Amino acid sequence: MDVPAALRDAASRVELLIGNTEDDAAPFVAVYPRIATLRRFGFVGRALVSRIVARATQSTFGIDDIVKLWRQGHGKVATYRFD
């Protein structure tokens, strides 16, 4: 099955509302003991964890690709982001 083609085809019939938050991946990242250990290193550790969460959120919960496919299919799409 060609998923991108199926999405573009559905786009002409369905309006899409899609979004994410700044830290959607935080609960999943937090279960790794090595990452939890970083928080003990004060500001620098918390900043590193924040960057790891941001990267994991974008790679797992990123919406850019589906929005692009939806628009290619001439679909209506609205996006949101809660920070």
C-alpha positions as CSV (number, residue, x, y, z in Angstrom):
1,M,0.0,0.0,0.0
2,D,1.3,3.4,-0.9
3,V,0.5,5.4,2.3
4,P,1.5,8.8,0.9
5,A,-0.8,8.4,-2.1
6,A,-3.6,7.2,0.2
7,L,-3.2,10.3,2.4
8,R,-3.2,12.6,-0.6
9,D,-6.3,10.9,-1.9
10,A,-8.1,11.2,1.4
11,A,-7.1,14.9,1.7
12,S,-9.7,16.0,-0.8
13,R,-12.5,14.5,1.2
14,V,-11.5,15.1,4.8
15,E,-10.6,18.3,6.7
16,L,-7.6,17.7,9.0
17,L,-6.8,19.3,12.4
18,I,-3.4,18.1,13.6
19,G,-0.9,19.3,16.2
20,N,1.4,18.5,19.0
21,T,3.0,19.9,22.1
22,E,6.5,21.0,22.8
23,D,7.2,17.9,24.8
24,D,5.0,15.1,23.6
25,A,7.9,12.6,24.0
26,A,8.7,13.6,27.6
27,P,7.0,10.6,29.3
28,F,8.7,8.2,26.9
29,V,12.1,9.7,27.4
30,A,11.8,9.9,31.2
31,V,11.7,6.1,31.5
32,Y,15.4,5.8,30.4
33,P,17.5,5.7,33.6
34,R,20.5,7.3,31.9
35,I,18.5,10.3,30.8
36,A,16.9,10.6,34.2
37,T,20.4,10.7,35.7
38,L,21.2,13.8,33.6
39,R,18.6,15.8,35.5
40,R,20.9,15.6,38.6
41,F,23.5,17.8,36.8
42,G,21.6,21.0,37.4
43,F,20.9,23.5,34.7
44,V,23.1,21.8,32.1
45,G,21.6,18.4,32.7
46,R,18.1,19.8,32.5
47,A,19.0,21.6,29.3
48,L,20.3,18.4,27.7
49,V,17.2,16.5,28.7
50,S,15.1,19.3,27.2
51,R,17.0,19.0,23.9
52,I,16.6,15.2,23.9
53,V,12.9,15.5,24.5
54,A,12.6,18.1,21.7
55,R,14.4,15.9,19.2
56,A,12.4,12.8,20.2
57,T,9.2,14.8,19.9
58,Q,10.0,16.1,16.5
59,S,11.1,12.7,15.1
60,T,8.2,10.8,16.7
61,F,5.3,13.3,16.8
62,G,6.3,15.7,14.1
63,I,3.5,16.8,11.8
64,D,5.3,18.4,9.0
65,D,5.3,15.4,6.6
66,I,1.6,14.7,6.9
67,V,0.7,18.3,6.5
68,K,2.8,18.5,3.4
69,L,1.1,15.4,1.9
70,W,-2.3,16.7,2.9
71,R,-1.7,20.0,1.1
72,Q,-0.4,18.2,-2.0
73,G,-3.7,16.4,-2.1
74,H,-5.4,19.8,-2.0
75,G,-6.9,19.1,1.4
76,K,-7.8,21.6,4.1
77,V,-5.5,21.3,7.1
78,A,-5.2,23.4,10.3
79,T,-2.3,22.9,12.7
80,Y,-1.7,23.8,16.3
81,R,1.2,23.6,18.7
82,F,1.0,23.9,22.5
83,D,4.3,25.0,24.1
